[in-house]
Amino acid sequence: MNKGYGRFFAFLFLIFFVLQGGVVFSETIEVEEVDVEVEYEEVDGDFFEEEEEEIWDPLESGNRLFFDMFMMGYYVAIHPLIGIYNGVTPVFVRDRVDDFAGFLRMPVTLVNDGLQGNGRGFEKTLTRTVKGVPTLGFYDWERDISPRRFEDYGQTAGVYGVPEGPFVAFPLAPTTRDTTMYIAQSLFLDPLIYVVGGPVRFGFLGLRLTSLFSNIDRGMTTVYRSVDGYGLSRDLFMRLRRKALEERGEDEKELEEREEGFELDIDEDLLLDFDEEGE
């Protein structure tokens, strides 16, 4: 194969992996929207109090190295651009970009809902997807009704008892299960794979990246400034993934409550201090 084509496909492969996996990390960061740089014991509530299953991280030294390199690159190259985007772009426009990025993720969620036997989730995802088709996904009619759900191969594998493997800190896409299957499923179910025309495809890729980085930028900044950003992001990621698996057996009422999300009860003064330091 021509070396130029080889590099091109390798680049596409990496981009799609980051985009698909980025959803996982963005969910972690959204919980940290209460971002404050504090020690775990300073957080009110029992979020970090209970002793949980130990995280298997035999690659920690390598994970930390690549994590630190990525965070440095993000903060130097991407963070300033996202600051400009969030500062000059109207909220309405940012919401439409977010809706479109979420719409592209729906096929992955739909298939994994089916594989998990989650009939209620499958129905809700299908309904939401169909409603978005007339606007090409640029308007989510249920944005103010319920938060968007995301499922992936890693969650499906966990439902069927596939054990956790070693923690691997891929940029924006940490994983503890079969990464090959995770990437393959995400690639084949990504609508942009089937979009004809380079400019259109890369334009949509640009919108998706913009949405992703815009939503996680504040959390990424907190991780970058924290004493142990790697440990913080790893622990949050594993906490949320395990929590999601534990709640698969909840009844409809409990599931609806979970979909509303949960907030950490943190002193407003701490948030104020953090924002002042970040200016």
C-alpha positions as CSV (number, residue, x, y, z in Angstrom):
1,M,0.0,0.0,0.0
2,N,1.2,3.5,-0.8
3,K,2.8,5.0,2.3
4,G,0.8,8.2,1.9
5,Y,-2.5,6.3,2.1
6,G,-1.2,4.3,5.0
7,R,-0.5,7.4,7.0
8,F,-3.8,8.9,6.0
9,F,-5.8,5.8,7.2
10,A,-3.7,5.7,10.4
11,F,-4.6,9.3,11.1
12,L,-8.3,8.7,10.5
13,F,-8.2,5.6,12.8
14,L,-6.6,7.7,15.6
15,I,-9.1,10.5,15.2
16,F,-12.2,8.2,15.3
17,F,-10.8,6.4,18.3
18,V,-10.3,9.7,20.2
19,L,-13.7,11.0,19.2
20,Q,-15.6,7.8,20.2
21,G,-13.7,7.3,23.4
22,G,-13.8,11.0,24.2
23,V,-17.4,10.6,25.2
24,V,-16.3,8.3,28.0
25,F,-13.9,10.8,29.4
26,S,-16.3,13.7,28.9
27,E,-18.8,11.9,31.1
28,T,-16.1,11.7,33.8
29,I,-15.3,15.3,33.4
30,E,-18.9,16.4,33.6
31,V,-19.2,15.0,37.0
32,E,-16.1,17.0,37.9
33,E,-18.0,20.2,36.6
34,V,-17.9,21.1,40.3
35,D,-14.1,21.3,39.6
36,V,-12.1,22.3,42.5
37,E,-8.5,21.5,43.2
38,V,-8.8,19.9,46.7
39,E,-7.8,16.8,48.4
40,Y,-10.3,13.9,48.3
41,E,-11.1,14.3,52.0
42,E,-12.3,17.9,51.5
43,V,-15.3,16.7,49.4
44,D,-18.5,16.6,51.4
45,G,-20.5,13.4,51.1
46,D,-19.3,9.8,50.6
47,F,-18.2,10.0,47.0
48,F,-14.7,8.9,47.9
49,E,-15.2,7.5,51.3
50,E,-16.1,3.9,50.5
51,E,-13.3,1.5,49.8
52,E,-13.8,0.1,46.3
53,E,-12.2,-2.7,44.3
54,E,-8.6,-1.8,43.7
55,I,-7.8,-0.5,40.2
56,W,-5.4,-2.7,38.3
57,D,-2.8,-0.3,36.9
58,P,0.4,-2.2,36.1
59,L,1.2,0.3,33.4
60,E,1.0,3.3,35.7
61,S,4.5,4.7,34.9
62,G,3.8,4.6,31.1
63,N,0.2,5.8,31.6
64,R,1.4,8.8,33.6
65,L,4.0,9.7,31.0
66,F,1.6,9.7,28.1
67,F,-1.1,11.3,30.2
68,D,1.2,14.2,31.2
69,M,2.3,14.7,27.6
70,F,-1.2,14.8,26.3
71,M,-2.3,17.2,29.1
72,M,0.6,19.5,28.4
73,G,-0.2,19.6,24.7
74,Y,-3.9,20.1,25.4
75,Y,-3.4,23.0,27.7
76,V,-0.9,24.8,25.4
77,A,-2.5,24.2,22.0
78,I,-6.2,23.5,22.5
79,H,-7.2,25.2,25.6
80,P,-6.7,28.8,24.3
81,L,-8.7,28.1,21.1
82,I,-11.6,26.6,23.1
83,G,-11.5,29.7,25.3
84,I,-12.0,31.9,22.3
85,Y,-14.8,29.6,20.9
86,N,-16.7,29.6,24.2
87,G,-16.2,33.3,24.6
88,V,-17.4,34.5,21.1
89,T,-19.9,31.8,20.1
90,P,-23.6,32.3,21.2
91,V,-25.0,29.7,23.5
92,F,-27.6,28.7,20.9
93,V,-24.9,27.9,18.3
94,R,-22.9,25.9,20.8
95,D,-26.0,23.9,21.8
96,R,-26.6,23.0,18.1
97,V,-23.0,21.8,17.7
98,D,-23.4,19.7,20.9
99,D,-26.7,18.3,19.6
100,F,-25.1,17.3,16.3
101,A,-22.1,15.6,18.1
102,G,-24.5,13.7,20.3
103,F,-26.6,12.7,17.4
104,L,-23.6,11.1,15.6
105,R,-23.1,9.0,18.8
106,M,-26.6,7.5,18.8
107,P,-25.9,4.4,16.5
108,V,-23.2,3.2,19.0
109,T,-25.6,3.6,21.9
110,L,-28.5,2.1,20.0
111,V,-26.5,-1.1,19.1
112,N,-25.2,-1.5,22.7
113,D,-28.6,-1.0,24.2
114,G,-29.7,-3.9,22.0
115,L,-26.7,-6.1,22.9
116,Q,-27.3,-5.4,26.6
117,G,-31.0,-6.4,26.3
118,N,-31.9,-2.9,27.5
119,G,-35.3,-2.6,25.9
120,R,-36.3,0.6,27.6
121,G,-33.0,2.3,26.7
122,F,-33.2,1.0,23.1
123,E,-36.6,2.5,22.7
124,K,-35.6,5.9,24.2
125,T,-32.5,6.1,22.0
126,L,-34.3,5.1,18.9
127,T,-37.1,7.7,19.5
128,R,-34.5,10.4,20.1
129,T,-32.6,9.5,17.0
130,V,-35.7,9.5,14.7
131,K,-36.7,12.9,16.1
132,G,-33.3,14.3,15.2
133,V,-33.2,13.0,11.6
134,P,-35.3,15.9,10.0
135,T,-32.8,18.5,11.4
136,L,-29.8,16.2,10.6
137,G,-29.2,16.0,14.4
138,F,-28.6,19.8,14.8
139,Y,-31.6,20.1,17.1
140,D,-32.3,17.7,20.0
141,W,-36.0,17.9,20.8
142,E,-35.5,16.3,24.1
143,R,-32.5,18.4,25.3
144,D,-34.6,20.0,28.0
145,I,-36.5,16.8,28.9
146,S,-33.8,14.3,29.6
147,P,-30.0,14.1,29.4
148,R,-28.6,12.2,26.4
149,R,-27.5,8.6,27.2
150,F,-24.3,7.0,25.9
151,E,-23.4,3.3,25.9
152,D,-20.4,1.6,24.4
153,Y,-18.7,-1.7,24.0
154,G,-16.9,-1.5,27.3
155,Q,-20.2,-1.2,29.2
156,T,-21.7,-4.1,27.2
157,A,-18.7,-6.3,27.9
158,G,-19.1,-5.5,31.6
159,V,-22.8,-6.4,31.6
160,Y,-21.8,-9.9,30.4
161,G,-19.2,-10.3,33.0
162,V,-16.0,-9.7,31.0
163,P,-13.5,-8.9,33.7
164,E,-11.6,-5.7,33.8
165,G,-8.1,-5.7,32.4
166,P,-5.2,-3.4,33.1
167,F,-6.1,0.3,33.1
168,V,-4.8,2.0,29.9
169,A,-4.9,5.8,29.8
170,F,-5.4,6.4,26.1
171,P,-5.9,10.2,25.5
172,L,-9.6,10.9,26.2
173,A,-10.4,7.2,26.0
174,P,-9.2,5.3,29.0
175,T,-10.2,1.6,29.0
176,T,-9.9,-1.6,31.0
177,R,-11.3,-4.0,28.5
178,D,-10.7,-5.2,24.9
179,T,-9.6,-2.0,23.2
180,T,-9.6,-3.7,19.7
181,M,-13.3,-4.5,19.8
182,Y,-14.1,-1.1,21.3
183,I,-12.4,0.7,18.4
184,A,-13.8,-1.6,15.7
185,Q,-17.4,-1.2,16.9
186,S,-17.0,2.5,17.2
187,L,-15.5,2.8,13.7
188,F,-18.1,0.7,11.9
189,L,-21.0,2.4,13.7
190,D,-19.8,5.9,13.1
191,P,-22.0,7.7,10.5
192,L,-19.1,9.8,9.3
193,I,-17.4,6.7,7.9
194,Y,-20.1,6.6,5.3
195,V,-20.1,10.3,4.4
196,V,-18.8,10.8,0.9
197,G,-16.5,13.8,0.3
198,G,-13.5,14.8,2.2
199,P,-14.4,18.5,3.0
200,V,-17.8,17.5,4.4
201,R,-16.5,14.7,6.5
202,F,-13.7,16.7,8.0
203,G,-16.0,19.6,8.5
204,F,-18.3,17.3,10.6
205,L,-15.2,16.0,12.4
206,G,-14.2,19.5,13.3
207,L,-17.7,20.2,14.8
208,R,-17.5,17.0,16.8
209,L,-14.1,17.8,18.2
210,T,-15.1,21.4,19.0
211,S,-18.1,20.1,20.9
212,L,-16.1,17.6,22.8
213,F,-13.3,20.0,23.8
214,S,-15.7,22.8,24.6
215,N,-17.6,20.6,27.1
216,I,-14.6,19.1,28.9
217,D,-12.3,22.2,28.9
218,R,-13.0,23.4,32.4
219,G,-12.6,19.9,33.8
220,M,-9.4,19.4,31.8
221,T,-8.0,22.6,33.2
222,T,-8.7,21.4,36.7
223,V,-7.0,18.1,36.0
224,Y,-4.0,19.9,34.6
225,R,-3.7,22.1,37.7
226,S,-4.3,19.4,40.2
227,V,-1.5,17.8,42.2
228,D,-2.2,14.4,40.8
229,G,-4.3,14.9,37.7
230,Y,-3.7,11.3,36.5
231,G,-4.9,9.8,39.7
232,L,-7.9,12.0,39.9
233,S,-9.1,11.3,36.4
234,R,-8.4,7.6,36.7
235,D,-10.3,7.2,39.9
236,L,-13.3,9.2,38.7
237,F,-13.4,7.2,35.4
238,M,-13.4,3.9,37.2
239,R,-15.8,5.0,39.9
240,L,-18.4,6.1,37.3
241,R,-18.0,3.0,35.0
242,R,-18.4,0.6,37.9
243,K,-21.3,2.6,39.3
244,A,-23.1,2.4,35.9
245,L,-22.7,-1.4,35.8
246,E,-24.1,-1.7,39.4
247,E,-27.2,0.2,38.4
248,R,-28.1,-1.9,35.4
249,G,-30.7,-3.7,37.6
250,E,-32.5,-0.7,38.8
251,D,-36.3,-0.3,38.2
252,E,-37.7,2.4,36.0
253,K,-38.1,5.0,38.7
254,E,-34.6,4.6,40.0
255,L,-33.2,4.7,36.4
256,E,-35.0,8.0,35.7
257,E,-33.5,9.4,38.9
258,R,-30.0,8.3,37.8
259,E,-30.5,9.9,34.4
260,E,-31.0,13.2,36.1
261,G,-27.4,12.9,37.2
262,F,-25.9,13.5,40.6
263,E,-24.0,16.4,42.0
264,L,-21.2,16.5,44.5
265,D,-22.1,18.7,47.5
266,I,-19.1,21.0,47.6
267,D,-18.9,24.3,49.4
268,E,-19.6,27.3,47.0
269,D,-16.8,29.2,48.6
270,L,-14.3,26.6,47.3
271,L,-15.7,27.0,43.8
272,L,-15.4,30.8,44.1
273,D,-11.8,30.5,45.2
274,F,-11.0,28.1,42.3
275,D,-12.5,30.4,39.7
276,E,-10.6,33.4,41.1
277,E,-7.3,31.5,41.0
278,G,-8.0,30.4,37.4
279,E,-8.5,33.9,36.1
